[in-house]
Amino acid sequence: MWNEENNKLKRSFVFADFSEAFAFMTRVALLAEQANHHPWWSNVYNRVDIELQTHDAGNIVTEKDRALAAAIDRLI
């Protein structure tokens, strides 16, 4: 579930191992590039943390962030 805090949508994803986490990140990267909306994220072993906010709108959460979050959720 995505949480909105500090003008960001945030979510953590946990996978079986690093390979699954990295494959997920690759799929997210393709979605982000299509949307021309790129997340802040980090990855340690099987965990991927993602934060979304729209820089062009003053670093707040917009519909662009919500749309990308929904698209990411559909990957799971």
C-alpha positions in Angstrom: 0.0 0.0 0.0 1.3 3.5 -0.9 1.6 6.0 1.9 1.5 9.7 1.4 3.9 11.7 3.7 6.1 14.7 3.3 4.6 15.4 -0.2 5.7 12.0 -1.5 4.0 8.7 -2.2 6.1 6.0 -0.6 6.0 2.2 -0.8 8.4 -0.7 0.0 8.4 -4.0 -1.9 10.0 -7.2 -0.7 10.9 -10.1 -3.0 12.3 -13.6 -2.6 15.8 -12.5 -3.5 17.9 -9.8 -5.3 17.2 -11.2 -8.8 13.4 -10.8 -8.3 13.9 -7.3 -6.9 16.1 -6.2 -9.8 13.7 -7.7 -12.3 10.9 -5.7 -10.7 13.0 -2.5 -10.9 13.6 -3.1 -14.6 9.9 -3.4 -15.2 9.3 -0.2 -13.2 12.0 1.6 -15.2 10.2 0.8 -18.4 6.9 2.2 -17.1 8.7 5.3 -15.7 10.3 6.0 -19.0 7.0 5.6 -20.9 5.4 8.0 -18.5 8.5 10.3 -18.5 8.1 10.3 -14.7 11.1 8.9 -12.8 11.0 7.7 -9.2 13.5 8.1 -6.4 14.3 4.5 -5.3 16.7 2.4 -3.5 17.4 -1.3 -3.5 19.1 -3.5 -0.9 19.1 -7.2 -1.6 15.4 -8.2 -1.8 13.9 -4.8 -0.9 12.9 -2.0 -3.2 11.8 1.4 -1.7 10.1 3.8 -4.1 9.2 7.5 -3.6 7.1 9.5 -6.1 6.6 13.2 -6.4 6.3 15.6 -9.3 9.2 18.0 -9.4 7.7 20.2 -12.1 4.7 20.9 -9.8 6.8 22.0 -6.8 7.7 18.6 -5.3 4.2 17.6 -4.4 2.1 14.5 -5.1 0.0 14.9 -8.3 -2.1 12.7 -10.5 1.1 11.8 -12.4 2.4 10.2 -9.3 -0.8 8.4 -8.5 -1.0 7.0 -12.1 2.6 5.7 -11.9 1.9 4.2 -8.5 -1.2 2.4 -9.9 0.9 1.1 -12.9 3.6 -0.2 -10.5 0.9 -1.9 -8.4 -0.3 -3.7 -11.5 3.2 -5.3 -11.9 2.8 -7.2 -8.6 
